[in-house]
Amino acid sequence: MAVRPRSLAELRAALPGLRGDTARGDLLGALTAWALIVPECVAYAQIAGVPPQNAFYAAPVALIAYVLLGRSRFLIIGATSAAAVLSGATVADVSSDPEQAVGLSAALAVIAGGVLLAAGLARLGFVTHFLAEPALYGFLFGMALTIVVRQAAKIVGVSSGDGQFFARLWTVLRHAPDWSVASLAVGVAALAALFVIERYLPRVPASLVVLVVALVVSAAVGLKDHGVEIVGKIPSAVPVPHLPGIAAADWWKLAGGACGVALVVYAEAFSIASRFARKHGDEVDADREMAAVGVANIAVGLFRGFTVSGSASRSAAATAAGARSRMTSLIAAGLILLTGAFLTPLFTALPEPVLGAIVIVAVRGFLSTTELRRYAAADRASMWVALTALLGVLLFDLLPGLLLAVALSLVLFIAASSTTHVSVLGRLPGSRRYGDVSQHPGAITAPGVLAVRPDGALFFGNADRTRLAVLALTAGERPAPHTVVLDLSSTYHLGVPVLDTLDDLRDALHHRGITLNLARLRARARSDFERHPLSSRLGPDAVHADVEEAVAARTPATPSERQE
C-alpha cells in the first residue's frame, strides 16, 4: 500500500467544505468539536501526566495530520481517555519523575505512531480483528473504573496514590477524614450539571458550559482560598516542532508498552471510523487508516504532545451538528490554535474537581453493563472472557490488563479455529450437488462411500482433530465403507503439518481396508499437495474435481446409469 500526502486538488475533491456545499454544517461541527476538545485537552493532559499546554500543542497537529492521510469524513482525532491513561501508565513504568513525563510521553507517541505506520504499510490493518470484542470490552470497562477512581480523588481533594484500582480505591477511602467539603461540593455540582445538560439540552456542549461557569464562579468566589485545587497558570500553547530529547535507553524501555498502546489506539480509532462509514455509506481502508493514525501520533510526538486516537463522543457530536467532511477537522484545528495562543490564561482559575467531573462523564459510556448482560444471556464464554479482562485491569493495572486481553483474544481465536465440525455429505434429490445430511434430511449417501467435509480451513491446530473425527465416522458406519471422500473446498492452503496428518489418516484408513480420496482441491492447495509425498501415495486417481465425480468413481453404476 502506497501512502502519500494528498495534492491540493485531491484535498479539494475530498473536502466538499472547500466548495461551499457543506460549509455551514462543517463550521457547526467544528465549533461543536472545539467545545468538547478544549475542556478535555486540560483534563486528559492531567491523566497522561503532562502539563495542559502540551494537550494544546497536540490537538491541532493531530487533526491536521489525519486529514492529510485519513479517509474517514467523520473521525475526529485527538486525546482520548483510553489513549491518555495508557500513555500515563506506560510512562510511569519508565519514570515517575514529572520532569521527564513530557519527553517520555512524546517519545511514546512517536514509537506507537511508528509501529502503526509500519504496520499500515505492511497491510496489517486486519490485526485488530483478532482483538476479541469481549476482551476489549472488559479492558475498557476496567480502564474506565480506574479513571473514575483517580478523578474521584480530585473531587474529594485527596491523592489516589499509586498502584492498581483497589490500592487507589483504598487510599481514597482511607483518607475520608481529609476530604475537602468545598472540593466535594464543587465536584458534585459539576457532575449534576453535566448530567442535567446532557439529559435535557443534548445539543448544548455540556462540558464547555460547565467549564465556563466553573471559571466564572471560581474567579468570583475565590475557590482556591476555600481549599479547592485549581489548574493554575497555563502558558500560551503554540505548536513548535520539538524532539522528545530523552535518553536512548528510555526509547527501548518504552518500546514494549508502545506496541500495546498502538493496538488500543488503532482499535479505538478504526472502530469509530468504520461505524460512521457504514452508517453513511462510505468505505474506509483498514491499512490506510492504520497508517494515518500512525502519522498523526508521530506528528503529535514531534510537537511535545502525547498519544492520540479517535474520539467517539467528539465524532458523534460533530456529525450530529452537521459535519460532513474533513474540513471540520481543519476548522477545529484553527480554533484550537487560536485558543492555545491567546486564551489559555482564562483557564488559570479552573477547579480541579470540575476537570475530574468532566472526565468521569466522558468515560461513563465504557461503564455500560448492556454488553455484559447480553454475553451472560447468549454467550457465557464471552462473558467470562470480558470479566477476566476486567479483573486483570483492576488487579494488575492497565498494561498487564491489556496484555491479558490480547492473550485472551488469541486463545479465543485458536480455540475457535481448532474446533472444526466434519459434515457427512449426501446427494441432494434432483441434483448433482452434495450437502450436509444433517441439514438436508433427503440427501442420499452412496453405499460403501463416506463423503465428508471439514466445515472450515484445515491448519496445524485442527488437522489432527479432523483426522480423529473422520476415523470416528468411519467406525460408526454400518456396513463399513470401502472409500472415504474428503472434500477440501474450505481449505485454500495445505501446509506440511496438515499434509502429514492427512498422510497419517491415509495410513489409518488403509489398515482398516478403506481407501482415501480427495475432492475439490483449490489451486494453491493442489500445488501444495503435489509437492508432498502424499500425492504419490494416493495416486492421480484418488484426486477428483468434485464430490460427485469422486463418489461416481467408487460406486458401481446402476443399470439405468449404464444405459445412459
Phi, psi and omega in degrees: 000122178269122179247119181222151175298154183273150174285168179299322180296319179295319179296320179295321179291325183280337183249088182300340178298332179291340179265355175090352185284342176228022187300317183295314179297319180294324179294315178296320178297320180294319178297321178294314179299318179300318181297332178272322185292318186302305179293326181288332176305311182294318183292313183288332175299320179293323176297319181286348178083025179236162178297151182303326183298333179293331175291323177290330173297316190283321191303306181292326180297317180297316181298315182291317181298320180292320180301325183292331185237331185286162182247343183290133178280346191241347184286128176253115182270142176171191178294137176230165180298317181295312181296319182294315183290324177292321177298312181299319181292319181293317179294320180297330177291336180270316181203138177263006181281115180302334180293334181265352187299320183297310181296318180293320179296319178295317179296321178299318178298319179296315181294312180300319177296320178297320177299315181292320179296314179298318180293322178295317178295329178274006178061048180253023181299339181290346189298332182293341177293342180269359172270098188303139181303316178298322179293318179294321178299313180296320179297313182293326177296313179296321178298317180297319178297320178297318178296318181301317180297317180297318181284330176298327177298322177294322182295324181266358173079030177228171177272143177272357179072205181240174175101192184277184189306309186292325177295317179292319179300316180296323178297316180296315181292323182296332181262024179306321178298339182265000181300141179271120180296319180295316179297317180297319180297318179295315181296315180295319178298320179294317178299314181298317180297318180298315181293319181295315180296316180295327182284316188255342179228067188298337181274353180271131178291093188302315184296322180291319179298312180297321179298314181295314180298319180297320178297316181296312181296317181299317180290322183286319185268337184074056183302329179301323181287347179258015176089013179265125179292139177239165183295318183089185186294132175245118180297157174304139189238084175259120183300127177227132180306137183203122179291148182304323176065046177245166181293151181301323180298326181290330175300316180293323180294330180279341191300315182298309179296328182298326179295317177295317178300316180300319181297313181291319180302313181289318180301318179294311184294315185289325179298322179290313181299316182290327178297314180290326179297314179297321182295326186251013176074023179262175173229140174235140181269122185301318183292317180293320178297321178298315179294321182294316177295325177296314179297320178300319180289322176298314180299317179299316180297329180277359175239029176062031177263195176224173190307138180235163179209191176273141181254119179292317184293316181291320179298316181293317182294318180294320179295318179297330180281348177124000181299133180224004179207173179287354174300331177304315181294321180294318179294316179299321179299318178297319179296320180290323175301316178295320179297314181293327183282325190235341190250359183299329178301338181292340184272000186304316185271010183294123181290137178300320179300329179292319175299317178301318179295318179299317180293317181301316179293325181295327184261001186295336178299332178285349185263011178290135179263007183302311181296319180298319178293323178294317176298317182298325182279327189241340187208086184298327180298316178295324178299315181291327176296314179299316180293324179294316178296319178299310180294327178299318178293316184291325184272325188243002180083180196292307185295314174300323177296322177296314179299322177295319179298318178296316180298318179297322178298318179294321178298317178299316180297314181296317180297317180293320182289326185277350178262100184243124177277138178252117183267143171270132186255144175222159181284129181285135183304135177075013180215176178255007182270155179244140179221172180294123183294336179287336179262342180232086184303335180276357181296140185252125176271147181277137180296131177083354181237124177255108178263126183227157180216122171292127182274062181162160181290140177276136173212178188303335184280338182236359184298316182291326176296323177295318178302313181295323180295318179295317179297322179294322179294319179293324180293333182273352181281134176227117358288165182295140180287155174262347182217139171247126176255118182257112179277116182251030184294340181274355184250124183258347180214130179250103177286165181302316178301324179291315180295323175298320180292320176296327176294320176297321177298317178302315180298315182296319178292322180300320178296337178265004181078026183244138179264139177261130173237150179245147180222150173058051174285126175292164188302310182290322179297321178296320178298318177297316181298318184291341178270359184254148179304336179301329181301313181287330180290324177281321182086159184296333182286351182264003180244128188230156183292324179209175183292321181300317179297318181296317181293317180298323181291338184248006181239128178300138180290144176282163179305318181294323179292325179292325178292323177295000000 
